[in-house]
Amino acid sequence: MRQEIRLVLAGDPGVGRSSLIMSLIKEHFIDDVQAVVPEITLPSDASPAGVTTKIIDTGSGTAQQERVETEMRRANAIVLVYSVTDQDSFERISSYWLPFMRSLGINVPVVLVGNKIDLRPSEDDDDALEEEIAPLMVEFKELETCIECSAKLSLNVGEVFFYAQKAVLYPTAPLYDSRSHTLKPACVDVLRNIFHLCDTDKDGVLSDEELNNFQFVCFDAPLHLQELEGIKELVAQGQTNSNTLHIRDNGLTLAGFLYLHTLFVQRGRLETTWSILWTFGYGMDLSLSNAYVYPPFEVPPGMAVELSPAGYQFFTEVFKAHDKDHDGALNPHELEQLFITAPGGQHPWNGAGFPNSTVTDEAGAVTLQGWLAQWSMTTLLEPRTTLAYLAYLGYPLFSNAMNISSPSRSTSGTSTPQVSSASPSSYAWFDGTAVGAKPMQDISPSLTTSALKLVRPRRPGDRKRSNAEQCSVFLALVLGAPGSGKSALLRNLAGKSFQPKYAPTHRLQRAVGAIEHDGAEHYLVMQEYGSHNEAEALRNPTNLAHVSAIVFVYDSSDTHSFSYISNLRQQYSYLAHFPSLFVATKSDLDLARQRHEVQPDMYCRKLGLNVPHLGAGPLNVSSRFGEVAELYSLILMIAMDPRGAVPVPGRSLQTVRVRWRTGLLGLMALGGSTLLAFTTWRLLSRGTGGVGLGPWGARASSWMASLWGASSSALRTDL
């Protein structure tokens, strides 16, 4: 944000540059002033936007040439002074000063000042002066404004520097073409976008409520009934073409909205238009600022990004506002209108298969479920894209109008601002000068980050009660040989019909669908890299940072299909750390024995997999007949809780066999020991009470009997 303005005064000798500066500072005329006044600093409260202003005087002649060039290059605006009593000084404006500035490559606003009007003959009229100035304004576009003053009478002296400050803070050139007296195309495009965002019901006009919301968003104060009527009356008076209505259905049309801003510029109220542009995130070049489109949003390692409740509500309200035929889906025309405020009027999924990547109706229109699923997928994988489009679509500027609770815009508990009946003196709509513009440094575009939230996906080894329950969007990577049916699984997830003709996948493809689990709706994203990109993508494990599960797919009717995924797991050993599900496709065809050292079912058991409701796997499915069993629910389940789905060599079949053999040998050893003890007891107890052993014999007999009884009891229990 600009903190300082440098104003440089230039002109021929004797035109009164130094006197103008001293008259401003002393507030009266000084007869004897030095040729070049030292640099003057005006405090921030002397600026219309609260910034510090430095005023630099320059000399004339060859001796001062170098200093004049240096100061002009550093200037934010140049005050070019001539004397109304010296025609030569006026003519040198066009013959020397302005061409000289252009030769230096200077592109800053210029305020043309005619000094000494107290000495001008009274017979000179304003029309003649305008005829002299008009050609200059046409030829030299850097001329921002022209003003006449008198340093001796202190007439319009303050206005000279005020207009110079405004020329820097609220420039005309980006907005208005002084030759055609119309708004420039770039300005029209920006204002058109703002109009569409303000038109929350998308009926093509700004109603009283929408105008009031617009005023509240931009100036933090409501409009009043009299002002609303004054605006519409003023705009209606400017309508010259019956084919272009400024007012329709008692609301302001786009043409009327543009006309209103034309009035602001023509009447010198550029701060009003600039304040509106800044509120909507536009910079001095009429493009959205990076800070507005991409606000700071850090994602710590191990965390993922999802839409917050406010984000889901915003996208839901945007969907409803553009569903003009109320059929519960957005057709291509409605989607085009929805993204009209985005760069190029394009959605962010060009080349990504949209809308086939999500749920649509039979006609191909995107349903609300598919719309929210698509944004859920985008937020997980490309949160910066979601942040940008939140800004393009107007979040959170009109959260109140959409009844969305947004923490980044606080209205002290109030909802939509209400139209007031009293009119404060700070507004003047009747003459086309809408005031209430905020100082530039006070403008802080609302952040879009409140529409997102951070979540921690559950990883193997996490406790059951962890932050993993917060996650509602999961990414599953689908790997398999070409022709194994990966794309068919993606299409089925998005509710698309089976395509019998094989079409190889050459680029990244994704699909998303809503899956219900334990009474809550979650979003499952499935992704395949394509034959040309898979190897390159898998070389870098960071590409799988968002992956919650891997689905290994093979064609059960192709004898070589399973070897592909087996080799893939050997080549990229880190894949073994992901929850995995093995899927055998094309179960409607004849089962082929895989040319692999072990068959798929034994392979899965060797990995120690124990997927709930499935076991080791693989899961047999048929996309052709829609027989996918509980495939997507299983994928979601292992993504949410990876226990049993992560390959663990310790649970392999060989290890289990060893454990069984060890247990059996232990049991046999226990049986042998028991038999030996029984035999010894019988030998010792033969005779009467243990003859020859005395009391020790009786004790041994009793001890052996109790041991035998316990052992017999345990044996009966085992049996």
Secondary structure, DSSP 4 states (H G I P E B T S, - for coil): ---EEEEEEEESTTS-HHHHHHHHHHSS--SS--SSPPPEEE-GGGSTTS-EEEEEE---SGGGHHHHHHHHHH-SEEEEEEETT-HHHHHHIIIIIHHHHHHTT----EEEEEE-GGGS-TT--HHHHHHHHHHHHHH-TTEEEEEE-BTTTTBSHHHHHHHHHHHHHS-STTTEETTTTEE-HHHHHHHHHHHHHH-TT-SSSB-HHHHHHHHHHHHSS--BHHHHHHHHHHHHHT---TTS-SEETTEE-HHHHHHHHHHHHHTT-HHHHHHHHHHTTB-TTSSB-HHHHS------TT-EEEE-HHHHHHHHHHHHHH-TT-SSEE-HHHHHHHTTTSGGG--TTTTTTTTTTS-B-TTSPEEHHHHHHHHHHHHHH-HHHHHHHHHHTTTTTTTTTTT---TTS--TT--SPPPBS---TT--TTTT----PPPGGG--PPPSGGGEEEE----TT--SSSGGGG--EEEEEEEE-TTSSHHHHHHHHTTPPP--S-----S-EEEEEEEEETTEEEEEEEEE--TTTHHHHHHSGGGGTTEEEEEEEEETT-TTHHHHHHHHHHHSGGGGGS-EEEEEE-TTSPP---SSSS-HHHHHHHTT--BTTTBT-PEE-BTTTTB-TTHHHHHHHHHH--TTTS--GGGSHHHHHHHHHHHHHHHHHHHHHHHHHHHHHHHHT-SSSSTTSHHHHHHHHHHHHHHHHHHHHHHHHH-
